[in-house]
Amino acid sequence: LGNDHLATWVAENELGTTLTRLGAFEEADRLLCEILDRASAAGKSAALADPSSLSLTLGRPSGQDEVASVENCAAIARRNLALNDLYWGKVEAAEARYREVLEELRRLRGDDAPDTLLAMDDYAFVLLEQQNYAEAERVHDELVETSDRVFGENHWLTLKRRADRTALYGRQRRWADMEEECLAVIDAIGASGGEERALLVPMRNMAQALHQQPEHTRTSRWKA
């Protein structure tokens, strides 16, 4: 197919994420930067190959694939570079990249697109690592509100993002808020018949919240 076929670019993006998971950060960085260089040289409207049979399936929920294009491949490569920086320990670089990625994804696919929300998930984690709690909470709140509106309040992605937000409360030592939200998520998962593994994060975080609080400050549900 050659280097300029979009199927090659999709495969290279997938390889880049694999290299990141394996800890081969320099190699992943080199490969993903090459994708961006070729995308820049090709231009946004270049007809490199017929993309009709291609889709980008990089970390997206099933049924949410996007048709491949030069712009889409470049956007995914930038997101993968940000993720590579994050796991490489380059948190400040990752934060800067994620800001660029989010701006691009909002323009290309909209605020509610799965890729935009996935990048926001990562960005919220970077902000947490940077101890930028105010901005992290704003992003977490936006994620929960958007997921609630797009997927529904009891969808697993909405509940996962609520559970992720409890980690922020823990970093701020807001144990009562952490406990209250964990309880709400656990109850919602139970009511929706969700998978048992979905309970692991809120239950783990709830145990931390309970351990940190004096008994008299806990909810009545846990005083006995």
N, C-alpha and C positions, 0 to 999 in steps of 0.2 A: 504493500500500500504506500510506503514511503513516509518520510518525516512530515510531509505537508497534508497528510490525510487526517481528517478529524478523528477517525477511529484510533489513530496513533496517539493523538493528543489526549483522548479519553483514557487510553491505557496508561499513558505516562502519568496522568494525574493520579490514577489508582496506584501505580507503582510508587509515586511520591509519598502517598499516605502510608503505604506498607513500609517504606524505608523509615519514615518517622516512627512508626510503631516499633520497629526493630532497633531504634536508637542510632541509625545511620543518618544523622542530622545534616552533615556537610553534603553527603551525596544527594539527599532529598532536596536541599536548598539549591544545589547546582541544577538538578533536573527540572525543578519547578520554575526556576529563573529562566531556563532555556525555553520553556513553553511560553513565558511572557515575552521573551525577546522575539520569538517567531510570530506570536500574535501581533506584536507591535509592527513588525515588518510586513505582515500580511494585510493589516488594515481590517477595520470592523466589517466591511462588506465583501471581503474577499471570498470568492467561490472556490475554496480549496478542494471540496469534494461534496458529493450529494449527501447531506446529513439526515435524509428522511428516515433512514433505518437506524439511526443512532440515538441514544439517549444518555444523559449523564445520570448515573445512579450512585453518586458518591455520598453515602451516608444519609440518603433521603428516605423518609417513610415510604412504604410501598404505595404504588399508585400515584406518586408525586413526581415522576420523572420529567425532565425538561429536554426538549429537542436540542441536540448539540449545535453549537455555532462557535465562531471564533471568539465572540464576546463572552459567551457562556463558559467556554473552556478557560479563558483568561481569568474570569471571575472566580472560578473554582480553584484555579492555580494560586491566586492571591490568598484565598481563604486557607488553602492547604499550607501555604508559606507561613501564614500567621500561626496556624496550629503547630507547625514545625518549630517556629521560634519559641512558642510557649513551652513545648516539651524539651526544647534545647536549653531552657532556663533563661532565655532572652526575653524577659517579661515586658520590659519597656518597649522593645522592638515589636513584640506581639501586639501590645496595646495600640501602637501607632498603625500597624497593618490592619488590625480589626476595624479601626475607625474608617480607614479607606475602603475596606471590603464592604462594610455596612452601607456606606454612601453609594457605592457602585451597585450593590444588590438591590437597594431600595429603588434606584433609578431603573435598573434592568427588569426587575421582577415584582417590585412593589413591597410594601411594608409587611404584608401577610404571607408572602411566599415562604415555603418550607426552608429554602436555603438562607433566606434573610433571618428567619427565626433561629436556625441552627448556629449561624454566625453570632447572633445575639447571645445565645447560650454560652458560647466560648468567650465572648467579650465580657459577659458578667463575671465569669470565673477569673479572667485576667484582672479585672477591676478589684475583685476580692483579694487576689494575691498582692495587689498593689496597695491594699488597705484603703482604697478609695470607696469607703462604705456608702456614702451618700449617692454617688453615681451608680454604684452596683445595685443599690436598692431601687433606684429609678428604673434601671434596665430590667431587673427582676420583675418589678411591678408591671412594666409594659408587656413583658413576655407572658405573664399570667393573664393579664387582661385580654391580650390578643388571642392567646390559645383558647381562653374561655369563649370568646366571640366566634372564632373560626371553627374550633373543634367541639366545643361544648364543655361545661364545667366538670363532667365526670370522665372526659376522655383521658387516656393514660398520659398523653403529652402535657395536658393541663395539670394533672396531678403530679407528674414528675417535676414540672417547673415550680409548683408550690412547694414540693419537698426540697428542691434545690435552694429555694429561698430561705428555708429554715437554717441552712448552714451559715448564711449571712447573719441571721439573728444570733447564732452561737458565737460567731467571731466578735460580735458587739456585746456579748454577755447579756443579751436580752432573753434570759431563760424563760420567763413567763410567756413572752410572745412565741418563742420557739416551741414550747410545750403546747400552747393553744393551737398553733398552726399544724403541728404534727398530729394532734388528736383529730383535727378536722380532716386532714388528708387520709389518715387511717380509716376513719368512719366512711369517707367517700369511696375509698377503694373497696371496703367491705360491702357497701350498698350497691356498687356497680358490678360486683362479682369479678373484680380484677384479679390478675395473676398474683399468686402469693409473693413472688419475688419483688413485685412492685412495693410491697410493704417494708422491704429491708431498709431503705434509706430513711423514711420517716420514723421507723421504730428505733433505728440506731441513734438518730438525732434526738428522739424523745428520751431515750435512756440517758444521753448526755445531759439533757435539760433537767431531768429529774435528779440526777446525781449532783448537779451544781446548786440546786435550790434547797433551802431549808424546808423541812416537811410542812411547816405551817403555811408556806406560800404556794404549795401545789394545789391544783384543782381538786375539788371534792371527790372526783372520780378516782384519785390516786392517794387519798389520805388514809384509807383503811389499811 
